[in-house]
Amino acid sequence: MVVIAVISSSCTPDIYHTRADREAYGTIFQKTPAVENVDEGDVDISSPEPMNLSSLRKAGGGASFLGPGATSERGAKVLSLDKALETGVTYGREYLSEKERVFLSSLELTLARYQLAPIFSGGGDVGWASDSQRAQLQQGATDLVATNTFARTSRGGFNWLSRTGARISADFTRDFLRFTTGNRSVNASDLAVSVVQPLLQGGGATVTMEALTQEERNLLYDLRDFANFRRDFVVEIVSDYYNVLSLRDRVQNNYVAYRGFLKNVEREEGLADEGLRTQTQLGRLRQAALQAESRWIDSIRTYQTQLDQFKLTLGVPVADRLILDDAELRRLGIIDPDVTREQAVKIALVTRPDLATSADIVDDAERRIKVAKNGLLPGLDVSMDYNSLSDPGDTTPGINFDRRRWDTTLDLDLPLDRKAERNDYRASFIYLERAKRADELARDRARLEIYDAWRAIDQARMNFKVAEQQVDLANRRLEEQILLSELGRGDAQDLVDAQNDLLSAQNQRTSTVVSHNLARLRLWRDMGILYIRKDGSWASVLKAEPR
């Protein structure tokens, strides 16, 4: 007992921590080959190294179109898209939580496996007792007599649920009692072995292994969900990255438009002084300039807010000064995927892990019917008990195997009360139908997502062409209105409209090129072929696609 106690106390919390990690990562290592685009290292929940962005290049003196906000960008670190992806998968709080969710599922599986292995137990107790009472020593005389005893009990055994449903248990108990007065001692040992095997209800590997089977599949499902989450997370980062850049581009466009209005007002004021413009026309331009200034100021705030929100997504402290690389926006172009819509659907139905999970859940529901059906059977258990004792009054430890007892029992439980089991059996058919409908819905949703992404690609491509034409047209209109104004023949409202239309067309052009590239990226994701590397970047999947 002392040795066992010392060994047990030597297992520090750190040792338990290490053993749990080793076993959990081992189960993940076993499952990851069955999941596309997830390796065991992708679910490592070790704390990352402290964030260090010192290697990033510094920005210049700040963009003038940001006005007073330019001071916050002076000397700030410039974050490229690749570095943003790497930062997000390393420090993103949501990403880290998803990895931990998979790890927790792995821990649950290790417990389910443990419960189907021999589980050993041991213990004991030590006691000292003193009993004093009056005793007659001789005629007419009494005295106090004390009886002191020292008792020690030790026990050990195991319990094992086998794959057939048999419950096997063994227990060895040893009792030691010593009377210190007279130095007498008694040893008593007892060995008990019991085997209970269900023959009908609760028997068989399907029923016994159901909990373990489901935990095995749950970890597989969680790994598939993690594969899907990685794709969604990367698409979200890319989308947010370009959204922030689009907002910054909008600030610049609004600033240029605002400066253009100021020049128009200055020119029109000169014409008004010469009597070539009415105060109404001049007031209209001044009003438009104020509205342009308001749009510019609002766009600065929106841009800065979204930039800070993007930092939260990446796990970067909001106080850190970062800006995104404008060059990433200029690299975008209109590139159509080298695959037809129907080909994309066929690929998605084969490669998407969520569809594999929905199909497997149907199998789970079918297996549940078998388990529920077993619960309707009568209970019929055969049990065998073996017991050996030490000899009475034995002063030395040991078991006398000649003093043994065998018992065999057949226990029958007639199925007179099976209301709960009946309801569970009936409900299992409903769960199966639900699982089938959910599988059908998942496949239809996959098709819908492909169709929607395809429409978004077409829509963005066509809108980009329209926006390009609008920019050219708005530029010519604005140049014409400025020329007419300089000649004293222009109209203030026409000038305002031309300036606003140019601003809208420029913003629309940026928005459509971003939308087209994001729609293409979402198409890859919905097809299940957006393969994410460990650093968050994605592998080339189609011949004509960059990156």
N, C-alpha and C positions, 0 to 999 in steps of 0.2 A: 504493500500500500504506500509506503513512504517513497519507494522508487518511482511508482507510477505518479504520485503527486508531484515529485520533483521534475519528472519529464514533462508533465502537463503544464506546470508553472513556467517551464523554460520556453514554451511557445508564446513568444511575445506578440502583441498586436501586429508588429511589422511582419512577422513570419506568416501570420494569417493573411495579411494583405498581399504578400508575395505569392502565397499559394493560390489564393483566389484569382489573382491576375493570371498566373500561369495556366490554371485550369480553364478560365473563361476564354483567354486568347486561344487556347488549344481547340476549344469547340468552334470558335470563329474560323480558325485555320481549316478545320474539317469541312465547313460549310461554304466558304467563299469560292471554291472551284465551281460550284453549281450556280453561281450568280455572275452574270456578265458585268464586267467593268467595276468590280469591287474586289480588292485584294485585302489580305489580313492587315497589312500596314495602314490601310485607309481607315480602319476603325480603332486606331491607337488613341487612347484617351489620356495619354501622358501629358502633363502640362507643357505647353510649348515654351520655347525660350522667350525671354522678355522681348517685346517688340522693339525693333531697331530700324528706323527709317533714315539713318544718317547717310546711307549710300545713295539715296535719291538726289538727283540734281536740284539745285535751288532755282526758284523763279527769279525774274528780273525785278524791275522797280515797280511792277504792278501796272495793270492795264488802265489807261486813262478813261476808258468808257465805263469803268466801275465807279467813277467819281470818288467820293470820300472812302468808299469801300476798298479802293486800290491799296490803301496802306496795310490792310490785313493780309495782302498777298505778297508783299515785298519780302523776299527771302524765304517764302514758303516752299515746301517740298513739292515737286511735281510727280504725281502718281500716274504711271502708265496703266493701261488696261491689264496687261499681264501681271504687273505687280499688285494691282487691285484684286485680281482673282486669287493670287497666291496669299495675299493678306487675309482675304475673306475665308478661305478654307483652313487657315491656320488659327485665326483669332476670332472669327465670326461667332457670336454667342449662340445663335440658332444652329449653326453647323456643329459646334461642339456639343450642344444638347442632343442633337440627333445621333452623334457617335456614342454618347453615353447611353441613349435609349437602347441601341443595339447591344452594348456591353451588358446592360441590366438584363436584357432578354437572355443573353448567354449565361449569366449567373443563374437565372431561373432554370435553364436547361441542366446545368451542373447539379442543381438540387434534385431535379426529377431523376437524373441518372443515379444519384447517390441513394435515393429511396428504393431502388431496385437492386442494391448491392448489400452484402452483409453489413449490418450496423452493430458495432460492438459497444458495449457499455461496461462500466466497472465502478466500484465505489466501496465504501465501508464506513465503519464508525468504531469509536473507542469510548469506553465508559468506566468510571470508578464509582463504586457504591459502598456505603458503610451503614450497617443496620445494628443498632444497639437496643437491647431489651434486658429486663430483669430475669435472673435465673436463680433457683434455689441451690446453694452450694452444699449446705448441710442442714440438719434439723434446726429451724428457727433463724437461719441466716440466709440472706440474699445478697446478690451483687449484680452489677451491670456487666453484660457480656456483649462484645462487639464482634460482628461478622463483616469483614472487609472483602470485597470482590473486585476483580479487574476483568472486564469483558471486552472482547474485540470481535468484530464481524467484518468479513471481507467477501465481496461478491463480484462476479464477472460473468459475461455472457454475450450473446449476439442474437439479433433478430433479422430474418432474411425473407423478403417477399420474392419468390421465384417467378419466372416468366409464365408458368402454368397457373399462377394464382395461389400456389401453396405457400403457407406461412410457416417458416421453420424457426424455432427459437430454442435456445439452450441457456441454462443458467446454472452456475456453480456457486454455492454458498458455503462458507466455512465459519462456524461460530467457535470461539475460544473463551472459556471461563476459568478463572483462577481464584481460588479461595486463599488469600494471603495468610489467613490463620490456618495452620496445618499444612500449608504449601501443597494443596491439592488442586488439580486442574482437570478440565474436561474439554475434549474436542468433539465437535459434531460437524460433519460435512454432508452436503446434499447436492446431487447432480440431477437436474431435471431437463429432459429434452421433449419437445412437443412439435408435432407436424400436423397441420390442418390443411386439407386439400378440398376446395370446392369442386364438386363434380358437375353441377348444373349452373345455378345462378352464381356469377362471380368467377367462374372457372374459364380457363382457356387464355391463350396468349393475347387474343384481340382485346378482350376486356381488361386484362391486367396491364397490358402495355399501352392502353389508350392515353393515359396522362402523359407518359413519356413520348409517345408518338406525336401528340399534339404540340408538346413543347419543342420537339425537334423541328416540326414544320413551322412553328411560330418564329423560331430564330431564322429560318430560311425566308419567311415572309418579311421579317424585319430587315433582313439584308437587302431584299428586293426593294422594299420601301426606301431604304437608304440610297440605293442606286438611283431611284427615281428622284429622291430629294436632292441628290448631288446635281443632277441635270437641272432641276428647277432652280436650285440656289445659284448655279452659274449663270443661267439665263436671267435671273433676277438681278445679279450684280451687273451683267453686261447692260441690261435694260436701264438700270439706275445710273450707270456710268454715262451712257449716251444721253439719258434724260438730263443729267446735270450739265453736260456739254451743250445740249440744245438750249437749255435755259441761259447759259452763258452767251451763246451765240445770239439769242433773242435780246439779251441786254445790249450787246453791241449793235444789233440792228436798230433797236429803239433809240440808242444814243445817237447813231448816225442820222436817224430820222429827226430826232429832236434838234440836232445841230443844223440840219437842213431847214427846218422850220424857222430857227433863229435867223439864218441868213436870209430867208424869204421875208421875214418881218423887217429886218434891217433894210433890205432893198425896197420893200413896199413903203416903209416910212420915208425914204428919200423921195419916192415918187409922190407920196401924199403931200410932202412939203412943197412940191412943184405943182400941186393941184391936179395931178394925174390919177390919183386914187381917192376914193371916198373914205370917210371914217368907218363906214360899215364894212367895206372890203378889208380895211386894215384891222378892224376889230375881229373879223372872222379869222384872219391869219394869226392874230395874237391868241385868240381862244384855242386854235388848233395847236399852237406852240405850247400852251399850258397843258393841254391834254397829252401831248407827246411827252412833256416833262414828267407828268404824273405816271404815264405808262413806263417810262424809263426807271423811275424811282421804285415803282412796285415790282418791276422785273428784277431789280437788284436784290430786293429783299427775298423774293421767291427763289432766286438762284442760291443765295447764301443759306437759306433754310434747307433746301434740298441737298446742298453739299454737306451740311452738318448731319442731316438724316442719313446720308450715304456713309458717313463715318461710323455711325452706330451699326449699320449693317455689316461693315467690315470688322467691327470690334476695335476701331481706332478711337482713342479719346477725343471728344468733341473739341477740347481745348487745343489739340495739335493743329498746326497751320499746314493745310494741304490744299493743292489745287490739282485739277485733272489736266491731262495733256491734250491741248487743242489739236495736235497733229492726228490724234486718233479719229477725230471727226472728219478731217480732210481726207483720210484714207478710204472712207466709205464710198462705195459705188453701187450701181444697180447690177447685180449678178443673179441670174435665175438659176434655180437648182437643176441639175442634169438628171432629172427623173420625172416621170409622169405622175399624175395624181393617183391613178390606180396602182401603179407600182409602189408608191409610197404607202398606200393602205396595206398592200400585201406584206410589205416589209414590217410594218408596225404590228400586224397581227401575229407575226412570228417572233419578233425581237423584244417587244415590250414586256418588262418583268411584272407589271401590275396585271396584265392579262394572264400571265402564267399563274399568278396568285389567285385570281378569281376562278380559274379552272380548277386549281387544287382545292379551293374551299368547297367546291361541289363534291370532290372526293371525300373531304372531311365530313360533310353532311351525310353522305352515303355510309361512311364508317360509323357515324353516330347512330344510325338506324340499327345497325347490327348490335351495337353495345346496348341500346335501349331495349332491343328484343330479348337480349339475354336477361335483362332485369325482370322479365315476365315469367321466367322459369321458376319452378320450385327450388327452394334452398335445400341442397343435399351435400353435406360436408362429411368427409371421413377424417377422423382425427386419431392420431396415435401418440401416446404419452409413455415416456420411459423415465423411471426414477430409481436412483441408487442412493443409499445412505451409508454413513459410517456406523460401526458397532456402538451400541449404547455404552456410555461411560468410557469410551476410548480416550486414552491419554495422548495419543499421537495422531497427527492429521492423516487423513486418507479415506478412501472410499472402498467399502467392501462390496464389490460388484456381485457377490453372491446374494446380497440383500437388495434385490431389485424388484421392480414392479412394472408390468406392462399393462397398458389399457388401450383398447381400440373401440372407438365410438362412431356410430353412424347417426348423424343429426339431420332430421328432416323438417323442413319448414314448408307447409302446404301453401300454395298461392291463393289464400283466401282474402288477403288484404294486399291488393296491388293497384290501388287507385292512383297513387303518385307515379308508380312505374308505368301504368297504362297511359296517363296523361303525357308523360315524358316520351313514350313511344309514339303516340299520335303527333306530338309537337315536332318530333324529329322529321316527319314527312313534310311538315310545313317549312321547316328550316331548309330542307333539301330543295323544295320548290323556290324558296326565296333565293337560295344560292344560285340556282339555275337562271332565274330572272336577272340577278345581279351580274352574272357572267355575260349574259346577252347584252345587258345595258352597258357594261364596260366595253364590250367590243363595238357597240354602236357609237358610244362616246368617242372611242378611238377614231373611228371613221369621221365623226363630226369634227374632231379636233384637226384631223388632216385636211378635211375640206375647208375648215375655217382658216387654217394657216395658208392654204393654197389661195383662197380668195384674198386674204390680206396681202400676199405677195403680189398678186395681179393688181389689186387696188392701189398699192403703194407705187408699183411701177408706172401705172397709168397716171396717177396723181403727180408723180415726179415729172413726167413729160409735160403735163399741164402747168405745173409750177415753174418749170424752166421757161415755157412760153410766156407765162404771166410776168416773170421777172424781166424778160426782154421787152415785153410790151410796156410794162410799167416804167422801165428805164427810159424808153423812147418818149412816152407821154410826159414824164417829168421833165426831161430835157426840153421838150417842145413848150411846155407851160412856162418853164424858166425863161426861155428865149422870148416867148410872147410877153411875159411880164416885163422883161428888160426893154422891150419895144413899146411898152405901155398899152398893149392890146390884150393882155391876159385877163382871166377871171380868177378871183381869189378862191372860190369854191373848187374850180377845176384844179388849181394848184394843190389845194389841200387833199382832194381826192386822189390825185396822182401820187402824192407823197405817201399817203396811207396805203394805197394799193401796192406800191412798191414794198413797203414794210411787210404787209401781209404776205405777198408773194415770196419774199426772202425767207420769212419764217416757215412758210408752207414748204418750200424746197428743202430746207433742213429737216423739217419734220418727216417728210415723205421718204427721204433717203435713209433716215434712221429707222423708220417703220419698216421699210423693205428689208433691211438687214436683220432686224429683230424678228420679223416674220419668218425669214429663212432659218434663223437660229431656232425658233420655236418649232419649225417643221422638222428639223433634225431631232429635236427633243421628243416630239410626238411620234416620230418614226422609231424611236428607241435606238438611234445610231449616233447620238451625241456622246461620244466616249470621253470621259473626263480623266485627265491625268492627276497625279498626286498633288501637283502644284496648282491645280484648278484650271489649267488651260485645257483645250479640247483638241482631240486628234482629228486629222483630215479624214473625212468619211466619203466625200464625193469628189470626183476628179476636178471639177471646175471651181471648187470652193477654196477660198483662202484659209489660212491659219491651220 
